[in-house]
Amino acid sequence: MRVCLITLVCIVGLADLTRPAYAADVEHDLLHRSKKISVFAPAVQRDWMWSSDTTAVCTEVDAGQSALQLVQYSVASAKRKVLTAFNTRYRNWLVGHKATPASPAVYASFRISPNGETLLIYPAAYTSIGNQNCPVVAAPVDGSTGPIWYSTGKFPYNLTWLADSRYWFEPVLNEGAEGHCPSSLVIRDTEKPAFTKVLPEDGKSMSADYISGVIKHRIVSINVGEGGTDMRVAHVTVQSTLNPASVTRKTIRLPFAAASAAICPTNGRIAWLVYYHGDPPAQTPASRKRKKLVTVKPEVQKPSASKTSLAIWVTDLEGLHPSEVGHVAASHASDIEHLTWLPGGRQLSFVYQGGLYVVGVLAR
């Protein structure tokens, strides 16, 4: 599928990341640097979302595989708490939908607000069968009543919170175009549900698939390997919600193929999950103040073709000031999943071999 993308803010130049040079005082074994928070069971646990740097919320499938429940986890104590008030009030939104009795259940989609207090929920019963006017609820995590809207487009797609945790937007897809390119963004207000603001799009430059988050008043979209091409090339596009005509596009070249990327809404840094065959590049001392990664001489490399590694790197929004968080041996690029920034912007979480981990990120 050919994918389109969005662009914003004026960024100059082309960032080209060469093979990394590592700070001498940093340990790069990812699991050694990380803290395991919980066992992750994909058949039971579905959505991990951070309400604060110390608390995560997760949706779990009940024993009968018929509905979800919201559960809270404490990082410090590793204690699990079922959010009964939320699950009782929003029970109808959490029930799974089956197209046929024999088919697996499809569950609602969730988006947590930056302040961790509210979840946008749009139920599977509508997204699965494609009804017009799918309901969307802004459900407070404390279980109180939240406002309900009906989607503008055929079905809700990649709903995204703005940074203030009050407004959110819905991409309205350009049905006549190839790919998921919005013709507009419809902004909603949780405090004034009747409020609607429309940001027009050209239906070509922005991809709803790759909207990664919002930094203040800028919507950021990251598309790696656009159109199924080189996975070492990423396109970062940004659009201002204050001035929709202000759209720019930045190309970042990575030294290895990227499996995914996550944008930090607090400081705009990008976490990249990259994979490569052979041993990790040789570690050489380098200043963390370098704007670009330094190429390691070929003779110090000791490749092992049978070995695959996954690494997490962090750069700024322009692809500069890179540093490696850590790397780990892996058999496939999907061995690390759910790469996510914690709300404070100083830690990342990820799932690896059935465990949920949190790792600190050095300040730039």
N, C-alpha and C positions, 0 to 999 in steps of 0.2 A: 504494500500500500504506500503510495507516495504521500508524504506528510508535509504539511505547510507549517510555518512558524511565525511568531510575533516578534516585534522588535521595539526597543525603547531607549531612552537616554542617549546622549551622544558620547560614544566611547571611541577613542582614536587608536588606530594601529591593529596589528595582528599578533596575538600572543602565541608564541611557539615554545612549548614546554619540551626541553630535551631530557635525556635520562637523568634521574635525580641524583644530586649530591646530598648527603645526609649530615645533619648536625652531629658532631662527635659526642655530645652529651645526651643523646636521645636513644632510648631502647626501642627497636623497631619490631620486636616480636609482638604482634597484635594481641594475641591472647594473654601474653604475660603482662601487657600494659592495661588490660581490660578487667572489669569486674563482672562476674556472671550474676545476673539479677534473678533469673527464673528459668525453669525448664520451659521450652516452647514446643507445644504439641499442635501442629497445623490442623489436625483433625478436630481439635477442641477449641484452640485459641485462634482468633482470626485477625482482629485489628488491634495493634498496639499503638497507643496514643499517649503523649506526655502532657499531663495537666500542670506539672511543675518539674523542676530538676530533681525532686525527691519522690514524686508520685506519678505512676503510670496508670492508665485505665485500659482495659482490654475487654473485647467481646468474646464470650465463650458460648459454644454450642451446647445445649442441654442434652441430657442422656438420651432422649428420644429423637434427637436430630431434627426437632421441629421448630425451635426458636432459639434466639440468642439471649444472653443476659450480660449486663455490664458489671465488671469486677474491677476493683481498685487494688493496686499493688504498691507497697511501700519499699523504696530502695533501701532505706536504712535497716528496716526490720525484716524485709522479705515476707511480710504478712499479707495475706489475701483477704479482701473484704467485698462481699457481694453488695452492690448498691440496690437494696431492696426497693426503696422509694422510687427510683428511676425505673427499674424493671417493671414495677406494678403499674405506674402511670402510662408508660409507653409500650406496654405489652403488645398491643396490636401492630406497632411499628417493627417489632422485633421478630415476628413470626416469619418463618421461611416460606418460600413459594415454590411449588412443584408444577412444572408444565404438564407432567403426567404422573400417575401414582408411582411409577417405577423410576422416574428421573430423580437425580439428587436435588436437594433443596437449595434454593438460591436466596441469599439473605440481603438485608438492607445495606446501604453504603453509609459511611460515617465520615464527618469532617469535624475535628475538634478546633475550637477557637484558640487564638494565640494565648489568651489568659487562662485556658484550661477549664472554663466554667460552663461552656455550652457546646452541644453537639448538633450539627446539621445532620438530619436523617432523611433519606429518601428510600422508600420501601421497594423490595424486590418485586412485589406483586405488580407494580406498575412498570418498573424498568425492564422487567423480563418480557412482558407482553406488549410493551410500547404504547400504552394508552396515552391519549392527549391529556394534558393537565394533570400531571403527576403531582401529588402533594409532597411538600417539603416542610419539616418542622424544625425549629430551633429549640432543642430540648435542653433545659438546664440540667447539669449533672446532679444537682441536689434533688431532682425529682419534681420540681415545681412546674407549672403549666407554661408552655412556650407558644409563640405565634406560629401559624400555619400559612403557607402560601401555596400556589399552584404554578408549576413550571411554565415558562413562556414558550419554550420550544416543545418538540415532540416528547422529549424525556429529559430529565436533569442529567447533566454530564460534567464531571469534574468541578463541582461547586467549590469555591475558594473563599476563605475569609480574608478581609482586609486586616491590616495590622492593629487596628483599634479594637478588634473583637466585637464591634457593633454592626458593621456592615459586612455583607458577603455578596459575591456576584456569581451569576450563572452564564456561561457561554451559550449563546443561541447559535446553533450550527447552521452553516450555509448548506442547505440540503442539496443544492444543485452542483456543488463542487466535489471533486475527488478528495478523500481524506476528511478530517474533522476540523474544518476551518470555520471559525465563527463569523457570522455577519454582524454580530453585536455582543456586547457584554451588558447584562441587566443587573444593576446593583440594587440590593434590598437593604432595609433598615430594621434591625430586630426591635428597636424601641418604637418605631413608627411603621408598622407593617404595611400601611397603605402607600408608603413612599416608594417610588421607582425612578431610577435614573438609568438612561441608556447610553452606553459608550459605543459609537459606531465603529465597525471594523470593515476592512475591504474584502473579507471573505477569502483572502489568499495568503496573507503574510503571517497569520497567527495560527498556531496549532493548539486546539483545546487539549489534545493528548498530553502535551508536554508543559502545561502551565505548572510551574514548580512552587510558586509562592509569591508573597507580596512583601516588599521591603519599603516601609513607610507608604508612599503614594505610587510606588512602581510595581507593576506586575511583571514577573520574571518567568520566562519560558526557556527551558534547556532541552535541546534536541541533539542527541548523539547519533551519528551515522544516519543523517537525514536521507530518506529514500532507500535505506538498506545498503548504503555505501560504506565508506571508510569509518570504522568505529573509533578511530583515533582522532576524528574531527568532530568537535561539538560546536553548535551554534547557540549562542545565548542572546535572547531578544528581550527587550524591556519596553514597557509602555507606561506612560504616566496616566494615572486616573484623574489628575487635575487638568492635564492638557493632552487629550487622547491623540492629537496629531503628532505628538513627540514620541516617535518610535525609532529605535535604532537596533542594529544587529551586529553582534560581535562573533568572530570565528576564533576558536581556541584549538590549537593543535596539541594533542597529547602524545607522549612517547609510546604508550601502549593502548590497546583497545579498552574502551570504557564500557562497563556493564550498566552503570546507573550513576545518577548524580542527585544531590540534595542541596537545596539552597537554605541558608540560615536567615530567617526573617529578622533576626536581631541585628546582625552586622553585615549581611550580604555575602558572606563567604560561601564558597561552593565546596562540598565534599564530593570527591570522585571515587568511585569503586572501579579499579582497573585490574586487568588480568594479563598475564604473560606466561610464556613457556620458558623453562630454564630456571636457574637460580636467580635470586634477587640481584639487582645491580650492586656492584661493589660499593661499600660505604666509605666515603671519604669526608674529611672535615670540611665544613663550609659554614659560612656565616648565615644566620637566619635572616639577615638583612638583604640578602641577594634578591634581586627582582625576578630572576629566572633561574631555572634549574641548570646545573652544569653537567655537560656530557662527560661520562666516565670513559677513559681510554679503553679501546677494545681488548688490549692485552690483559687487563685485570679482570675481565669477565670469564666465568667458568660455567658455560651453559650446560644444562642437563635437559635434553629434549623431552624426556619422559616426565618432567616435573612441571606442574602448573602452580602458579602463585596468584593470590589475590592481594591487593594492597589498597589502602585508603589514603588518598592525598587530600590536602586542603589548599585552595587558592583563593584569591579575592575574586570579585565579580568579573574582572578583566582577564583572569587566568594568570595573574602575576603573584609574587610572594608565595611560592608553593612550599609546602612542607609535607613530609610523609608522616602519617599517624602510626602506621604499622602494616605489616604484611603477614600472611599465613599461607601454608601449603593448602592446596585445594585440588579437587578432581574436576571441577566444573565452575564456570563463572557464576552460576546460581547458588554456590555453596554459602555465600553471604547474601542475605536478603534484608529487606526492610531497613535500609540505611536511613537514619532520621536524626536531625538535630534536636537536642533537648532545648527547652524554651530559653535558657540563659545564654545560649550560643557558645558555651565552652566545652560541651560534651556531645558525643555522638552515640547512638545506640544502633545495634545491628543484631541479626539472628544468624547463628552459625552452629550447624550440627545439633539442632535441638535445644540450643541455649540462647537466652536473650542477654546481651552484653552491653555494657556502657564503658566508653573510653574517653579520657580527657584529650582536649585539643590545645596545643600550645598557642598562646596569644602571638599575634604577628609581631 
